[in-house]
Amino acid sequence: MGLLNFRKNTFKHGIHPPERKDETNGLPIRQFPFSPVIILPMVQHIGSPSEIIVREGQEVDRGQLLAKATGYVSVPIHAPISGTVRKIANVPSISGKMVQGLYLEAFPSSSQEVLEGKPIDVDTATQDEILQGIQDAGIVGLGGAAFPTHVKLKVPDGKHCDVLMINGVECEPYLTTDHRVMLEQAEDILMGIKYLLKSTGAERAIIGIEANKQDAADHLAALIPKGDPVTVEVVPVKYPQGSEKMLITSLLDREVPSGGLPIDVNVVVVNVATTAEIGRLLPHGRGIQERVVTITGPGVKKKGNYLIPIGTPLRYVLEQVGVDEHISEVYMGGPMMGVAVSNLDISIVKGTSGIVVFTEKEIKRDQKIYPCIKCGKCVDVCPLSLNPSKLGILAKFEAYDKMAEDFNLMDCFECGSCSYVCPSHIPLVQYFRLSKSIVRKRNAAKQAKEHAK
């Protein structure tokens, strides 16, 4: 039986935006209709794009390998539906860029059965076999980061993982994907934890859940087999509690160093939906073809949590759920850390945890930006104790190197707390996103120059 502890410990600072979860957290996961055409970009994860191994006109079965990984920090892509490869061409992506992809036309009468692969037995498989199985299944972080999971789980030489942390916090407003997965796929989560404990070598696992999901915490705790080194811990509701660094501080009182990773404090953190996919797919040797997505917001008519094939076009999704005629903005992910889309022809990808639709009533257009009044609110809420005010001023003067070297810009994980509280409406997080991309480009150019010497 997992121990259920309500810890008063939490990280410093943070904010309490309205949760807005009530409309979907009680709605069970439903299978979404199959789109007549699936559009699959080859860039669905951090790292090298997948490489297409099928040809135009080829018929494929659901679960079949369509594109292979191109290196260690890469994963393959599997067919989300049975159908015909109609076209291999550039497709729109959430970044606004066109990337290589393919168009898959569904067989109208197919039962959409999934191919069985080579099962991976958790009791007999080695660490490396489990990691390879996770890569072969195309699994990435489903919480939104989309970082290849097998890379995250590989403990570097000289490091040691003593705690595996399963992140079921889901602090982003509106989203209830992880909440429903914990209630409906608990057995898969517990099976996934077995694979994860073995692949990381961790002695124990903690499932961290926010207090607004007490039903999920109770449900999981009741199902943990006696003697298993797994506990459930409930943390206070606060944004951004779901960030890896914040959760580690809240549950273990360990602080990840500036520029460091969780493994630097002997922890590996995995999202709860990612864990469920590992537990669901590896026993069958299958690849990921679908994921649970919360579709909600004031502009959506049929709100809910849906199991949606990866590659389903966003336009088709919105047609199926019905939207207000006065929709103004559509977010992939939540309103705090998600991205407002500029094109409805992009697809659901592996990292899509939510679709939130706002009408013109909720979006304040052309909001005037005022100069910083040095009120310090952004400093008071920053969970990493950065100085967003100073960083914002430096960004304005394009002092990007100073931001990175003297004010720890690269530690910012773009939670948006600073923008949320700013009375001057300064879009701080956008400034930091742009600044970080410029710093990364400069560093890459510097490294390329040094290698060329």
C-alpha positions in Angstrom: 0.0 0.0 0.0 1.4 3.4 -0.9 1.7 5.9 1.9 -0.4 9.0 1.4 1.3 12.0 2.9 0.1 15.6 2.7 3.3 17.6 2.9 3.2 21.3 3.8 6.5 21.6 2.0 6.4 23.5 -1.3 8.7 25.6 -3.4 9.1 29.4 -2.9 7.0 31.9 -4.7 4.7 30.9 -7.6 1.1 32.0 -8.3 -2.5 30.8 -8.1 -4.3 31.4 -11.4 -7.9 30.2 -11.7 -7.8 26.4 -12.2 -10.7 26.1 -14.7 -10.6 22.3 -14.5 -14.2 21.6 -13.3 -15.7 21.3 -16.8 -13.5 18.3 -17.9 -12.0 16.7 -14.8 -15.1 14.5 -14.3 -15.4 13.5 -18.0 -14.1 10.0 -18.9 -11.6 9.5 -21.7 -13.5 8.9 -25.0 -12.1 7.6 -28.3 -12.0 10.4 -30.9 -13.2 9.7 -34.5 -10.6 8.8 -37.0 -9.8 11.6 -39.4 -10.1 10.7 -43.1 -6.5 12.1 -43.5 -3.7 12.1 -41.0 -0.8 14.6 -41.3 2.4 13.5 -39.6 5.3 15.9 -39.3 8.7 14.2 -38.8 9.6 16.8 -36.1 7.6 15.8 -33.1 10.3 15.7 -30.5 13.4 17.4 -29.3 16.4 16.1 -31.2 16.9 14.8 -34.8 13.8 14.4 -37.0 12.5 10.9 -37.8 13.4 9.6 -41.3 10.6 8.3 -43.5 11.0 4.7 -44.6 7.7 4.2 -46.6 6.9 5.4 -50.1 4.0 7.2 -51.7 1.2 4.9 -52.6 2.2 2.3 -50.0 -0.5 0.7 -47.8 0.3 0.5 -44.1 -1.3 -1.1 -41.0 -2.0 0.7 -37.8 1.1 0.6 -35.6 3.5 -0.1 -38.5 6.8 1.8 -38.6 6.6 4.8 -40.9 9.8 6.6 -40.0 12.9 5.5 -38.1 15.0 7.3 -35.5 18.0 9.1 -36.9 20.4 8.8 -34.0 20.4 8.5 -30.2 18.3 11.7 -29.5 15.6 10.7 -31.9 12.6 8.4 -31.9 10.6 6.6 -34.7 7.0 7.3 -35.8 4.3 4.7 -36.2 1.1 4.6 -38.3 -1.8 6.0 -36.2 -4.3 4.5 -38.6 -4.4 1.8 -41.3 -4.4 3.4 -44.7 -2.4 4.6 -47.7 0.5 7.0 -47.9 -0.9 9.6 -50.2 1.9 12.1 -50.2 5.3 12.8 -48.8 5.8 16.6 -48.6 6.4 19.5 -46.3 3.7 20.0 -43.7 2.9 22.9 -41.3 4.2 22.7 -37.7 3.4 24.5 -34.5 6.6 26.5 -34.8 5.3 28.1 -37.9 7.9 26.4 -40.1 7.2 23.8 -42.8 8.8 20.5 -42.0 9.0 17.1 -43.8 6.0 14.9 -43.2 3.5 12.6 -44.8 -0.2 12.4 -45.5 -1.9 9.2 -44.6 -5.4 8.4 -46.0 -7.5 6.1 -43.8 -9.1 2.9 -45.1 -12.8 3.7 -44.7 -13.8 0.2 -43.6 -10.8 -0.7 -41.5 -11.3 -2.0 -37.9 -8.1 -0.1 -37.0 -6.6 -3.1 -35.1 -3.1 -2.4 -33.9 -0.1 -4.6 -34.9 1.5 -6.7 -32.2 5.3 -6.3 -31.9 8.0 -8.1 -29.8 7.0 -7.9 -26.1 9.5 -6.8 -23.5 9.2 -8.8 -20.3 9.9 -6.4 -17.4 11.2 -9.3 -15.2 13.7 -10.7 -17.7 14.7 -7.6 -19.8 18.0 -5.8 -19.1 18.2 -2.0 -18.5 19.5 -1.5 -22.1 16.7 -3.7 -23.6 14.0 -1.6 -21.7 15.6 1.7 -22.9 15.8 0.4 -26.5 12.2 -0.8 -26.2 11.1 2.7 -25.1 13.0 4.3 -28.0 11.5 1.8 -30.4 8.0 2.6 -29.2 8.6 6.3 -30.1 7.9 7.5 -26.6 8.6 11.1 -25.7 7.6 13.3 -22.7 3.8 13.6 -23.0 3.6 16.4 -20.6 4.4 18.8 -23.4 8.3 18.8 -23.5 8.4 15.9 -26.0 12.0 15.0 -25.0 12.9 11.4 -26.0 12.2 9.4 -22.8 14.9 6.8 -23.3 17.6 9.6 -23.3 16.1 11.1 -20.0 16.2 7.6 -18.4 19.8 6.8 -19.2 21.7 7.6 -16.0 25.1 9.1 -17.0 28.3 7.4 -15.9 29.3 8.6 -12.4 25.7 9.6 -11.6 23.2 7.6 -9.5 19.4 7.8 -9.4 17.9 7.0 -6.0 14.4 8.4 -6.5 12.1 8.0 -9.6 9.5 10.7 -9.5 6.3 10.3 -11.4 4.8 13.7 -12.1 1.0 13.8 -11.8 0.8 17.4 -10.8 -0.8 18.9 -13.9 -0.8 22.5 -12.6 -1.6 24.1 -15.9 -5.1 25.7 -15.9 -7.8 23.9 -17.9 -5.9 20.7 -18.5 -7.2 17.4 -17.0 -5.4 14.8 -19.2 -3.1 13.5 -16.5 -6.0 13.5 -13.9 -8.1 11.2 -16.1 -5.1 9.0 -17.0 -4.5 8.4 -13.3 -8.1 7.5 -12.7 -8.6 5.3 -15.8 -5.1 3.9 -16.6 -3.8 3.2 -13.1 -2.7 -0.4 -13.9 -0.7 0.9 -16.9 1.0 3.5 -14.7 2.0 0.9 -12.1 3.3 -1.4 -14.8 5.2 1.6 -16.3 6.8 2.3 -12.9 8.2 -1.3 -12.9 9.9 -0.6 -16.2 11.2 2.8 -15.1 12.5 1.5 -11.7 14.5 -1.2 -13.6 15.8 1.1 -16.3 17.0 3.9 -13.9 18.1 1.6 -11.1 16.2 3.8 -8.6 15.4 2.3 -5.2 12.0 3.9 -4.9 9.3 5.8 -6.8 7.1 8.7 -5.6 4.0 9.7 -7.5 3.5 13.4 -6.9 -0.1 14.7 -7.2 -1.6 18.1 -6.5 -4.3 18.3 -3.8 -7.0 19.1 -6.3 -6.8 15.5 -7.6 -7.3 13.7 -4.2 -9.5 11.1 -5.9 -6.6 10.1 -8.2 -4.2 10.0 -5.3 -6.5 7.7 -3.3 -7.2 5.5 -6.3 -3.5 5.0 -7.1 -2.5 4.5 -3.5 -5.1 1.8 -3.1 -3.8 -0.2 -6.1 -0.1 -0.2 -5.2 0.8 -3.8 -4.3 2.0 -4.4 -0.8 5.8 -4.2 -0.5 6.3 -2.3 -3.7 8.7 0.7 -3.2 6.1 3.2 -4.5 4.4 5.9 -2.5 1.8 8.6 -3.4 2.5 12.1 -2.1 0.0 15.0 -2.3 1.4 18.5 -2.7 -0.4 21.9 -2.2 -2.0 23.5 -5.3 0.3 26.1 -6.7 1.6 27.0 -10.2 4.1 26.0 -11.5 4.3 23.0 -9.1 4.5 20.6 -12.1 7.9 21.8 -13.1 10.5 19.1 -12.4 12.7 21.4 -10.3 9.8 22.7 -8.3 8.4 19.2 -7.6 11.8 17.9 -6.5 12.1 20.8 -4.0 8.5 20.2 -2.8 8.8 16.5 -2.3 12.5 15.9 -1.4 13.8 19.4 -0.4 16.6 19.0 -2.9 17.6 21.9 -5.1 18.7 21.3 -8.7 21.7 23.5 -9.3 21.7 26.4 -11.8 22.2 24.9 -15.3 21.8 21.4 -13.8 19.4 18.5 -14.3 17.4 16.4 -11.9 20.0 13.6 -12.1 22.4 16.1 -10.4 20.4 15.5 -7.2 19.9 11.8 -7.9 16.4 12.1 -9.3 14.7 11.2 -12.6 11.3 12.7 -13.2 8.8 11.2 -15.7 5.3 12.5 -16.6 2.4 10.2 -15.5 0.9 9.9 -19.0 4.3 9.0 -20.4 4.6 6.3 -17.6 1.2 4.9 -18.6 2.2 4.6 -22.2 5.4 2.7 -21.3 3.2 0.3 -19.2 0.7 0.0 -22.0 3.0 -0.4 -25.0 6.1 -2.3 -23.9 4.3 -5.6 -22.9 3.1 -5.7 -26.5 6.1 -4.3 -28.3 3.9 -1.6 -29.9 4.6 2.0 -30.9 2.7 5.0 -29.8 -0.2 5.9 -32.1 -2.5 8.0 -30.0 -2.6 10.1 -26.9 -5.1 11.6 -24.4 -5.8 15.3 -25.1 -8.0 17.7 -23.1 -10.2 19.8 -25.4 -11.7 22.7 -23.5 -12.0 26.5 -23.1 -14.9 28.9 -23.4 -15.0 28.5 -27.2 -15.6 24.7 -27.2 -19.0 23.1 -27.3 -18.2 19.4 -26.6 -15.5 19.7 -24.0 -13.8 16.5 -22.8 -10.8 14.2 -22.6 -10.3 12.4 -25.9 -8.0 9.6 -27.1 -6.9 11.1 -30.4 -4.7 9.5 -33.1 -1.4 11.4 -33.5 -1.5 13.4 -36.8 -5.2 14.3 -36.6 -5.5 17.8 -38.1 -6.4 20.5 -35.6 -9.1 21.8 -38.0 -10.8 18.4 -38.0 -10.6 18.2 -34.2 -12.4 21.6 -33.8 -15.0 20.6 -36.4 -15.8 17.4 -34.4 -16.1 19.1 -31.0 -17.8 22.3 -32.3 -16.5 25.8 -31.6 -18.0 29.2 -31.0 -18.3 31.3 -34.2 -16.3 34.1 -32.5 -13.2 32.1 -31.6 -10.2 34.3 -31.1 -7.3 32.1 -30.0 -6.5 28.4 -30.0 -3.7 27.2 -27.7 -1.9 23.9 -28.0 -1.1 23.1 -24.4 -2.5 25.3 -21.6 -2.8 29.0 -21.5 0.3 29.5 -19.3 3.0 27.5 -21.1 1.2 26.5 -24.3 1.5 28.1 -27.7 -1.2 30.1 -29.5 -1.4 28.5 -33.0 -1.3 30.6 -36.1 -2.5 27.8 -38.5 -5.4 25.3 -38.0 -3.8 22.9 -40.5 -1.2 21.8 -38.0 -1.7 18.4 -36.4 -2.0 16.8 -32.9 1.5 15.6 -32.2 3.0 13.5 -29.4 3.5 16.5 -27.1 0.0 17.9 -27.4 -1.5 17.6 -24.0 -4.4 20.0 -24.5 -6.3 22.3 -26.9 -7.8 25.4 -25.3 -10.1 27.6 -27.3 -10.8 31.2 -26.3 -13.5 33.6 -27.8 -13.1 37.3 -28.4 -14.6 38.0 -25.0 -11.7 36.5 -23.1 -8.8 37.8 -25.2 -7.7 41.3 -24.5 -6.5 42.6 -27.9 -4.0 45.4 -28.3 -3.4 45.7 -24.6 -1.1 48.7 -24.0 2.4 47.9 -22.7 3.6 50.4 -20.1 7.2 50.9 -18.9 8.3 48.8 -15.9 7.3 50.5 -12.6 9.9 48.5 -10.5 7.0 47.1 -8.4 8.9 43.8 -7.9 5.9 41.6 -8.4 7.6 39.5 -11.0 10.6 38.9 -8.6 8.2 37.9 -5.8 6.6 35.2 -7.9 9.5 33.7 -9.9 9.9 30.1 -8.7 13.6 30.2 -9.6 14.2 33.5 -7.8 15.4 35.2 -11.0 15.0 38.9 -11.6 12.5 39.1 -14.6 12.3 42.9 -14.4 16.1 43.2 -14.9 16.1 40.5 -17.6 13.2 42.3 -19.4 15.1 45.6 -19.4 18.3 43.9 -20.7 16.2 42.1 -23.4 15.0 45.5 -24.6 18.6 46.6 -25.0 19.5 43.3 -26.7 22.1 42.6 -24.0 21.5 38.8 -24.5 25.0 37.6 -23.4 24.7 39.6 -20.2 21.3 38.1 -19.5 22.7 34.6 -19.8 26.0 35.1 -18.0 25.1 37.5 -15.2 21.3 36.9 -14.6 20.9 33.1 -15.4 18.5 33.6 -18.3 18.9 30.0 -19.4 17.5 28.7 -16.1 14.1 30.2 -17.0 11.7 27.5 -18.0 9.1 30.0 -19.4 6.3 29.3 -16.8 4.8 32.7 -17.5 4.3 33.6 -13.8 6.1 37.0 -14.3 3.9 38.0 -17.3 0.8 36.9 -15.4 1.4 39.4 -12.5 3.0 42.3 -14.4 0.7 45.4 -14.0 2.4 47.0 -17.0 1.4 44.1 -19.3 5.0 43.5 -20.3 5.2 40.2 -22.3 8.3 39.1 -20.3 8.1 35.4 -21.2 8.1 36.3 -25.0 11.2 38.4 -24.4 12.9 35.6 -22.6 11.9 33.0 -25.3 13.4 35.2 -28.0 16.5 36.0 -26.0 17.2 32.3 -25.2 16.9 31.3 -28.9 19.4 34.1 -29.8 21.8 32.9 -27.1 21.5 29.3 -28.3 22.2 30.3 -31.9 25.3 32.3 -30.8 26.6 29.5 -28.7 26.1 27.0 -31.6 27.9 29.3 -34.0 30.7 29.7 -31.5 31.1 25.9 -31.1 31.0 25.4 -34.9 33.8 28.0 -35.2 35.9 26.3 -32.6 35.4 22.9 -34.3 36.4 24.3 -37.6 39.8 25.5 -36.3 
